[in-house]
Amino acid sequence: MQWLDWLALIAFFLVMIGIGLNAYRKIKGSNDFYVAGGGLPWWLAGISHHVSGYSGVVFTGYAAIAYSTGFNLYIWWAMNVALACSLGAWLVVPRWARLRKALNIQSPTEYLKLRYDIKTQQVIAWLGVLLKLLDTAGKYAAIGVLLYGFAGVPIHYGILIAGFIAMLYVTVGGLWADTMNDFFQFFVQVAAGLAMFFIIQNQLGAVGTNYLSMWDKLPAGHSDWFNSEYSPLFFISFSIVIFLSYTGGTWNLASRFIASPTGRAARKAMVLSSVLYLIWPLFLFAPMWAAPLLLPDLAIADQTQIYSMLTVKYLPAGAVGIVLASMFAATLSMVASDANAISSVLSRDILPLLSNKFRNENGDTPLKIARIVTFTFTLATILIALNKDYFGGIIGLILVWFGGLIGPASIPMVLGLLPFYKHCGPKSALGSMAIGLSVFVFTRLFVAEPSMALSVGGPVICSLIFFSLAAIYNRKFEVKPEIEDLMVKLSRDEQESEMELAESK
């Protein structure tokens, strides 16, 4: 990297910190800090949801998959997410906004105390916190790999730099800072991604091909929808994980919908995110798919650095820094929103059970506590990232550990919002999680080299089957009145009814 690249990267960091300091003025209490006062515009929520789905993992771990297996990455990840978002926009997402209005919640797990009981709430909350420690650590590790590939900065220094920046602006500005940074980062990512797309297209022309005709020159199977261990069975099993994760099982994504003013606004946000997932990855991944023609025969250990290699090799000074800034943008967006969401769960649902000092006289979370918890969680994820190799590296943290465990943890929380599952109580919720976790442990300990489909899909499919059968079996029992009342409130809120009535006139 040249001095122009470093200048671009430093300018980007300063803008991010400036946005956080600007958002600081909007924060009057924990309601503003965690859910933006329930006033997050749909277009901002949609772009933030979309940007929060990317991280340095896309440019490292997923880049390696694109290099070695080809187009199938778009099918099992981007298309899968787009389909999940489209379905979730109608089934689940509006219910999060209505939930905030019905129960005045600020964290995704806060409603579980009413929906099930406090024991179930605590199990889901603690499991979710542990999962996000691993997931967020994987994202910090990815940005460390990227900075090493671009500038030769040792990976642990890259982790510390990314952690410090994220810690600073999200601790100060909360969800407002996070979503406004997402909006800024989206345009940085698009500008850098399009520049990379057209420059690599030009380089392909020099070797007598382009993005449309290059597939015949790539290794066998690279144009296939399914390749290697990323099979149709993996697609199906991963689609369940994706649906649960992107509709609220991943708490930072749920917070975008909880912060929406109405269920209708939340739905519009999800539809926008779905459209972006369908289109933008076709441009973003194109250089990674073309990489075997421009950087042939890379060792497996080097494949996580192909995006940085292409950038440094073909982009002019200054542009390299912008591309690296876009990758930092994607990663910091995710880790900051993770920190905000986890902090809300810790300070609202877990810590008050340990001491009354974590609630003020109004039963709310003191803003000081919210910021301290956010800072502490971020620090813990940085420490895990520095020891990523103990968990199987970046892909081990993200796909295997997080992907395998997020499903069982999400099923009672996400599906518990739907009327079909209203008969599922605490025993059903805890039972489904226990079965999913048992399957995960079994495959890790007793199955030699389990496939991706089994590692990721086995736990969530078993949990889903159990939870669905429990919903059918328990229909002979009456549902508690408060649960019935909650389901009615989640089906439609008064403001949306008034809006629809006005439109009909």
Disulfide bonds with the S-S distance in Angstrom:
none
